[in-house]
Amino acid sequence: MDAVRAKFQPLSTTDSAAVPFPLKVGWASGALGYVTMMILVNVMYLYFMVGTLGVRADVAGALLAGIRLIDMFFDPLMGIVSDSTRTRWGARRPWMFSAAFISGLSVFAMFNVPNMGDLMVAYIAATLVLFYIGYTMFVVPFLAMPADMTDSDAERTSLMSYRTVFTGIAGLAASALAPYLLQVFGNDRAGFGDMAIVMAGLVTAGMLYSALSTAKARAGAVTQARQGLGNLAVLKQRNLVILLLVKLAAIFGITCHAAVGLFFHAYITERGPVGVAWLGTINHVATIVTVPAWRWALLHYSKRTVLMVALLVYGLACLSWMASGPTETDLIFNLRAIVMGSGFCGIVLVTTAMLPETIQEDFDQHGASRAGTMAGLFAGVEKTSFALSPLVTGLLLSSAGFASFTGPKVEQSAAALDAVRVAAGVLPAAAVFVALGIAVLYRRRSA
C-alpha cells in the first residue's frame, strides 16, 4: 500500500503544505459567485414567480424542486468528470472558467422573463436548467480544490475560513444589495430585471477571478484509475455519509427560512423588502465577523463539537422568529439576526472543513484521490436541500390558502399567515435539530 500511495501522491508545484495568502483569497472568491446565485434563487425566486409573475405557489415550488432534483444527479457525474480531466490548466479550472459565463447569463435570463403567455413556465424551466448547469460546473471542481492544494488540515481549515468570509460577502450582495436595488429600480417585473444585470456581473466576476487566480495552485492527485461510476463506491465511507446527511438536513432548514423571507417580512414583521435587506446585512456581517471565533474553536475542539454548537445556536434563533411581529423592537430584531449569522457561519465553515478531511480519509485508505466525486456528492446533497425547501414551503403555503398576486400584496387568511410563521420558524429549526442529532455519529479516524 505504501508503494501505491507513493505512486499516487498529489502532483505538486511546491513542497510546502502552506497555501499563500493571495491563493487563498483567489480560490475563496469563487464563493462570491456561486453563493450569490444560490441566495438569489432561494430568497428571491419563489417570491418573484408568485408575487411578480403570478405563478401559483405550489406550481412555483414544484418547478424549483423538480429541476433541482433532476440536476442533483449530475453533481456526482461532474465530480467524476473533474477527477478524470487532464489539461495543461489542471483538472478543475477549465470547468470553473466556462461556468462563469454560463452562470452570469442564466442569472440575467431567469429574472428577465419575456411576455410569453402559456410558454412562460417553459421559459422559466429552461433558464433554471441553464442556471444549475453553470452552478454545477463551477461548484463541484471548486469544492474539490482544497484537497488538491494542500495536505495540511490546518491550511484546509484556513481555506474554508476565507471561503466563509466570501460567503458572507455574497450574502450581503444577494440578500441585502439585491433587495436594496429593487427599492431603487422598482419592486416590479422591470425592477427585478435590472437588479439581475448587476447580480449577473457580480457572479461572473467572482467565478472568473477564482478560476484565473488559482493558476499556480498545487495540482490534484492522480486517480488510480478512471473508474467512472465506480467512484461512487465512496458512499461506503461512513463519515462521508454522515456528513452528507448533516448537510442535507441543515441546508434544508436554512433554505426553508430563506425561501419565505420576503413573505414573512411582508406580512408578519411588516418591514417589507427594506426589512429583508437590513436583516441580510446584519446577518451576513455577523457571518464575516465571527469567522475568527469559529476558527479558534476549531483549533481547540473537535469539528463535531463545534458543528453541534453552531447547529444549536442557529436552530434556537430560528425558533425565536415565532415571537416576532410588527411591534418588535429593532434591538431584538438585530440581535436575532446577529445570532443567526453566527450560527450560519459555524455551520458553513465546519461542514466544508469536514469535506477535505473525509477526502483525505478516503485517500489514506485507497491510495487514490476521488475528491471531485466526493465534492460532487456534497454539492448534490446541497441541491437536494435547495430543491426540497421551496417545494415543502410552497406546498405548506398553498395548503393553508396563501393567495398569489401580481401587484401589491393582498390580504391573507389567518391560516395562511400561520403557515408563513411555521415555515420561517418551526420548520427550519426542526430540520437543523435533526442535523444536530446526526452529527453526533461523526467520528474522525485517528491518524
C-alpha distance (Angstrom), angle and dihedral (degrees) to the residues before:
residue distance angle dihedral
M1 . . .
D2 3.80 . .
A3 3.78 89.0 .
V4 3.78 90.9 50.2
R5 3.80 91.9 49.5
A6 3.77 91.7 48.5
K7 3.78 90.5 52.0
F8 3.76 93.3 52.3
Q9 3.78 102.0 38.7
P10 3.84 113.6 136.1
L11 3.76 116.0 -79.8
S12 3.77 104.9 -116.2
T13 3.77 136.7 -163.9
T14 3.82 87.9 -164.9
D15 3.78 136.6 32.7
S16 3.78 92.6 -140.7
A17 3.81 122.4 96.0
A18 3.82 89.5 -151.1
V19 3.79 117.2 105.0
P20 3.83 113.9 -145.5
F21 3.80 117.0 -117.4
P22 3.86 95.4 -115.9
L23 3.79 89.6 52.5
K24 3.80 91.8 50.3
V25 3.79 91.4 51.1
G26 3.79 92.3 43.7
W27 3.77 94.5 51.7
A28 3.81 94.5 42.1
S29 3.82 92.4 50.9
G30 3.79 87.7 75.5
A31 3.80 87.7 75.9
L32 3.79 87.9 66.3
G33 3.79 87.8 66.3
Y34 3.78 106.1 40.7
V35 3.82 97.6 34.1
T36 3.81 89.3 51.9
M37 3.80 87.6 53.4
M38 3.77 94.2 51.9
I39 3.79 95.6 45.2
L40 3.80 90.4 49.8
V41 3.77 92.8 52.5
N42 3.82 93.9 42.3
V43 3.80 99.8 41.4
M44 3.78 102.3 30.0
Y45 3.77 111.7 24.1
L46 3.79 103.2 65.5
Y47 3.81 88.7 49.2
F48 3.82 91.2 44.7
M49 3.80 92.3 53.6
V50 3.81 96.3 42.5
G51 3.80 101.8 33.8
T52 3.82 101.2 32.7
L53 3.80 108.9 24.0
G54 3.81 94.6 33.9
V55 3.81 97.1 -124.9
R56 3.80 114.0 157.0
A57 3.81 113.4 -102.4
D58 3.81 95.1 -121.5
V59 3.82 92.3 47.0
A60 3.80 91.6 48.3
G61 3.81 92.3 48.3
A62 3.80 92.2 47.0
L63 3.82 91.1 49.3
L64 3.80 92.8 52.1
A65 3.79 92.0 44.3
G66 3.80 97.2 45.2
I67 3.79 95.7 52.4
R68 3.80 92.5 44.6
L69 3.79 92.8 49.2
I70 3.80 90.7 51.6
D71 3.80 92.0 45.1
M72 3.80 95.5 48.7
F73 3.81 90.2 72.2
F74 3.80 89.0 63.2
D75 3.81 93.4 59.7
P76 3.84 95.7 76.0
L77 3.81 89.2 42.0
M78 3.80 89.5 52.9
G79 3.79 88.1 50.5
I80 3.81 92.0 51.8
V81 3.81 90.5 48.5
S82 3.80 90.3 47.9
D83 3.82 91.5 51.3
S84 3.81 89.6 51.5
T85 3.82 98.1 44.4
R86 3.82 115.8 112.6
T87 3.80 117.1 -175.6
R88 3.79 136.7 139.3
W89 3.83 86.4 -106.1
G90 3.79 93.4 54.8
A91 3.79 133.3 -106.9
R92 3.81 99.2 -72.0
R93 3.80 110.7 32.0
P94 3.85 101.0 66.3
W95 3.80 89.8 58.6
M96 3.80 92.6 46.2
F97 3.81 91.8 49.7
S98 3.82 93.8 51.4
A99 3.80 91.9 44.6
A100 3.81 92.0 58.6
F101 3.80 92.6 69.0
I102 3.81 96.3 39.4
S103 3.80 90.9 50.2
G104 3.80 95.3 48.8
L105 3.80 91.5 49.1
S106 3.79 92.2 49.4
V107 3.82 93.8 50.9
F108 3.81 89.6 53.1
A109 3.81 93.5 46.2
M110 3.79 98.5 47.0
F111 3.82 93.6 57.0
N112 3.81 95.3 39.5
V113 3.79 99.0 67.4
P114 3.82 114.5 173.3
N115 3.81 122.4 -139.4
M116 3.80 99.2 -92.7
G117 3.79 103.0 148.8
D118 3.79 111.9 -149.1
L119 3.82 90.6 3.6
M120 3.80 92.7 63.6
V121 3.82 94.0 93.2
A122 3.81 90.3 50.1
Y123 3.81 89.9 52.0
I124 3.81 91.3 49.8
A125 3.81 89.9 49.8
A126 3.82 91.8 50.8
T127 3.80 93.7 49.9
L128 3.80 91.1 47.6
V129 3.82 89.9 52.9
L130 3.82 89.2 52.6
F131 3.80 89.5 46.3
Y132 3.80 93.6 55.5
I133 3.80 93.6 43.0
G134 3.80 89.2 57.8
Y135 3.79 92.4 43.3
T136 3.81 93.5 50.5
M137 3.81 93.9 45.7
F138 3.79 89.5 56.0
V139 3.77 108.4 34.0
V140 3.82 99.8 47.3
P141 3.83 96.2 55.7
F142 3.81 89.3 37.7
L143 3.82 93.6 56.7
A144 3.81 91.3 45.7
M145 3.81 93.6 56.4
P146 3.85 101.1 77.7
A147 3.81 90.7 62.5
D148 3.82 87.7 51.2
M149 3.79 96.1 45.5
T150 3.82 100.9 57.0
D151 3.81 142.9 0.6
S152 3.81 92.4 -144.8
D153 3.80 116.5 106.4
A154 3.81 89.7 -156.2
E155 3.81 91.9 52.9
R156 3.79 91.8 47.6
T157 3.79 90.2 51.2
S158 3.80 88.0 48.9
L159 3.81 90.0 52.4
M160 3.79 89.8 51.8
S161 3.81 89.7 49.8
Y162 3.79 90.1 57.4
R163 3.79 89.6 46.2
T164 3.80 90.1 52.6
V165 3.81 90.2 53.0
F166 3.80 89.8 53.9
T167 3.80 88.5 45.6
G168 3.80 87.0 58.8
I169 3.80 91.5 47.8
A170 3.80 89.6 50.2
G171 3.78 88.2 49.7
L172 3.79 90.0 54.9
A173 3.80 89.7 50.0
A174 3.79 97.5 47.3
S175 3.80 103.7 32.6
A176 3.81 99.7 31.4
L177 3.81 109.3 22.5
A178 3.81 94.5 40.5
P179 3.84 95.1 54.2
Y180 3.81 89.0 44.4
L181 3.81 89.8 53.4
L182 3.80 88.6 52.0
Q183 3.78 88.4 56.7
V184 3.81 89.3 51.3
F185 3.81 98.7 41.9
G186 3.81 96.4 33.3
N187 3.79 130.4 -90.6
D188 3.80 91.9 -103.6
R189 3.80 139.6 91.2
A190 3.81 94.1 -75.7
G191 3.80 91.7 45.4
F192 3.79 91.9 54.7
G193 3.80 88.9 50.3
D194 3.81 93.1 52.5
M195 3.80 91.5 45.6
A196 3.81 89.3 53.6
I197 3.81 92.0 57.6
V198 3.81 90.5 60.9
M199 3.80 93.0 43.2
A200 3.81 93.0 47.8
G201 3.80 90.2 54.6
L202 3.81 90.8 50.1
V203 3.81 92.5 49.6
T204 3.80 93.5 49.8
A205 3.80 93.7 45.7
G206 3.83 94.4 50.8
M207 3.79 94.0 48.4
L208 3.78 94.9 43.9
Y209 3.79 93.4 50.5
S210 3.80 90.7 50.2
A211 3.80 93.2 50.4
L212 3.81 94.5 45.6
S213 3.82 98.9 40.8
T214 3.82 94.8 53.5
A215 3.81 93.7 63.8
K216 3.82 90.8 113.7
A217 3.79 95.8 44.8
R218 3.78 116.8 123.7
A219 3.79 111.8 -90.9
G220 3.77 122.3 -114.7
A221 3.76 130.6 -98.4
V222 3.79 117.9 -84.2
T223 3.78 110.1 -112.7
Q224 3.80 117.2 -121.9
A225 3.78 89.7 -125.0
R226 3.78 138.0 -12.7
Q227 3.77 91.9 -106.1
G228 3.79 98.2 169.4
L229 3.79 111.5 -161.7
G230 3.79 87.8 1.6
N231 3.80 86.6 80.0
L232 3.82 87.3 73.3
A233 3.79 85.5 79.4
V234 3.81 83.7 90.6
L235 3.81 84.8 85.4
K236 3.80 86.0 78.8
Q237 3.81 87.2 71.4
R238 3.82 104.5 103.3
N239 3.79 97.3 -153.8
L240 3.80 91.7 48.8
V241 3.81 91.4 54.2
I242 3.81 91.3 48.2
L243 3.80 91.0 48.8
L244 3.81 91.0 49.8
L245 3.80 92.2 50.6
V246 3.81 91.9 48.1
K247 3.79 89.7 49.8
L248 3.80 91.9 47.8
A249 3.79 94.7 53.5
A250 3.82 96.7 38.8
I251 3.80 96.4 48.2
F252 3.80 90.4 44.3
G253 3.79 88.9 57.6
I254 3.79 94.2 44.9
T255 3.80 93.8 48.1
C256 3.82 93.6 44.9
H257 3.78 87.7 59.9
A258 3.80 91.5 45.8
A259 3.81 94.4 47.5
V260 3.81 93.1 61.6
G261 3.81 97.2 35.6
L262 3.80 96.1 107.5
F263 3.82 91.3 45.3
F264 3.81 91.9 47.5
H265 3.77 94.6 50.9
A266 3.80 93.2 41.8
Y267 3.81 94.7 53.0
I268 3.82 110.3 16.1
T269 3.80 107.9 35.5
E270 3.84 91.9 19.6
R271 3.80 89.8 -144.3
G272 3.82 93.0 121.7
P273 3.83 124.9 -164.7
V274 3.81 90.5 -28.8
G275 3.79 89.1 58.8
V276 3.80 90.4 49.6
A277 3.79 90.4 50.0
W278 3.81 92.3 48.8
L279 3.79 92.7 45.8
G280 3.81 90.0 49.8
T281 3.79 91.4 49.7
I282 3.81 94.6 51.8
N283 3.79 92.7 40.1
H284 3.78 96.1 53.0
V285 3.80 96.0 38.5
A286 3.80 85.0 56.8
T287 3.81 88.6 50.0
I288 3.80 91.3 54.9
V289 3.81 96.2 41.8
T290 3.81 95.6 48.9
V291 3.82 96.1 51.1
P292 3.85 92.4 95.2
A293 3.81 91.3 51.3
W294 3.81 93.7 51.7
R295 3.80 90.6 44.3
W296 3.82 89.5 52.1
A297 3.80 88.9 51.4
L298 3.80 90.1 52.9
L299 3.80 89.8 54.9
H300 3.82 92.1 54.8
Y301 3.81 105.0 31.4
S302 3.79 137.1 36.8
K303 3.79 119.6 -86.2
R304 3.79 89.7 -118.6
T305 3.81 92.7 55.9
V306 3.80 93.8 46.9
L307 3.81 91.5 47.3
M308 3.81 92.1 51.5
V309 3.81 90.7 52.3
A310 3.81 91.3 49.5
L311 3.81 91.8 49.7
L312 3.82 91.6 49.3
V313 3.81 92.2 49.7
Y314 3.80 93.4 49.2
G315 3.81 94.5 44.4
L316 3.80 94.1 51.7
A317 3.80 90.6 47.5
C318 3.82 89.8 53.6
L319 3.80 91.7 51.4
S320 3.79 90.2 53.2
W321 3.83 90.2 66.1
M322 3.81 87.5 75.3
A323 3.82 87.8 73.4
S324 3.81 93.9 49.2
G325 3.79 124.7 108.2
P326 3.81 144.6 143.6
T327 3.82 92.8 -71.4
E328 3.80 94.8 53.9
T329 3.80 113.3 122.0
D330 3.78 122.2 -114.8
L331 3.81 89.2 -119.2
I332 3.82 94.0 61.5
F333 3.81 91.5 40.5
N334 3.80 91.4 52.8
L335 3.82 95.1 43.3
R336 3.79 90.3 53.5
A337 3.80 90.1 50.1
I338 3.82 90.6 51.4
V339 3.81 92.6 50.3
M340 3.81 92.0 47.3
G341 3.80 91.3 48.7
S342 3.79 91.3 50.9
G343 3.80 93.0 48.7
F344 3.78 91.3 46.6
C345 3.80 89.9 51.4
G346 3.80 91.6 53.5
I347 3.81 93.6 47.8
V348 3.80 94.3 48.9
L349 3.81 95.6 43.0
V350 3.80 97.3 46.5
T351 3.81 98.8 42.3
T352 3.80 91.8 49.7
A353 3.83 90.4 45.5
M354 3.81 88.3 53.9
L355 3.82 91.8 55.7
P356 3.84 98.0 69.4
E357 3.81 87.6 41.2
T358 3.80 90.7 59.1
I359 3.83 90.0 42.8
Q360 3.81 89.2 55.0
E361 3.80 90.8 47.6
D362 3.81 89.8 53.8
F363 3.82 91.3 47.8
D364 3.80 92.2 49.7
Q365 3.79 90.3 54.2
H366 3.80 99.7 42.4
G367 3.81 106.6 24.4
A368 3.80 93.1 -129.1
S369 3.78 133.9 89.2
R370 3.79 119.5 -117.8
A371 3.80 92.6 168.2
G372 3.80 95.0 134.9
T373 3.79 93.0 50.2
M374 3.79 92.1 49.5
A375 3.81 91.9 45.7
G376 3.80 88.1 49.7
L377 3.79 91.3 54.4
F378 3.81 89.3 47.0
A379 3.81 91.0 52.2
G380 3.80 91.2 43.7
V381 3.78 90.8 56.3
E382 3.80 89.6 51.3
K383 3.81 88.4 51.6
T384 3.80 90.2 51.8
S385 3.80 90.2 53.7
F386 3.79 91.1 45.8
A387 3.81 88.2 50.6
L388 3.77 97.7 47.7
S389 3.81 97.7 45.8
P390 3.85 98.8 63.7
L391 3.80 89.9 38.9
V392 3.80 93.5 52.9
T393 3.81 95.2 40.1
G394 3.82 91.9 44.4
L395 3.80 91.3 51.2
L396 3.80 90.9 45.2
L397 3.80 92.7 52.5
S398 3.79 93.5 42.8
S399 3.82 93.7 48.5
A400 3.80 88.9 52.5
G401 3.81 90.7 53.7
F402 3.81 99.4 -104.8
A403 3.82 106.8 173.6
S404 3.82 120.9 -135.9
F405 3.81 119.4 -136.7
T406 3.81 141.9 -172.6
G407 3.80 101.4 -152.8
P408 3.81 135.7 16.6
K409 3.79 114.1 3.2
V410 3.79 115.8 -85.6
E411 3.80 129.8 -139.4
Q412 3.79 113.9 -86.8
S413 3.80 130.8 -155.5
A414 3.79 122.3 -106.2
A415 3.81 89.4 -109.3
A416 3.81 91.0 53.7
L417 3.80 91.5 50.5
D418 3.80 91.0 49.0
A419 3.81 88.5 52.6
V420 3.81 89.8 53.9
R421 3.81 90.1 52.4
V422 3.81 92.8 49.0
A423 3.80 92.2 47.1
A424 3.82 91.1 51.6
G425 3.80 98.6 41.4
V426 3.80 121.3 13.5
L427 3.80 99.3 34.2
P428 3.82 97.5 51.8
A429 3.82 92.2 42.0
A430 3.81 91.7 52.3
A431 3.80 91.7 50.3
V432 3.80 93.1 48.8
F433 3.81 91.4 49.4
V434 3.82 88.8 52.6
A435 3.80 87.6 53.9
L436 3.79 89.1 51.3
G437 3.81 90.9 54.4
I438 3.80 91.5 50.8
A439 3.81 92.7 47.1
V440 3.82 89.5 63.8
L441 3.82 87.8 71.6
Y442 3.82 95.1 59.4
R443 3.80 112.3 111.1
R444 3.78 123.3 179.0
R445 3.78 114.6 -142.1
S446 3.78 114.6 -120.3
A447 3.79 114.0 -107.1
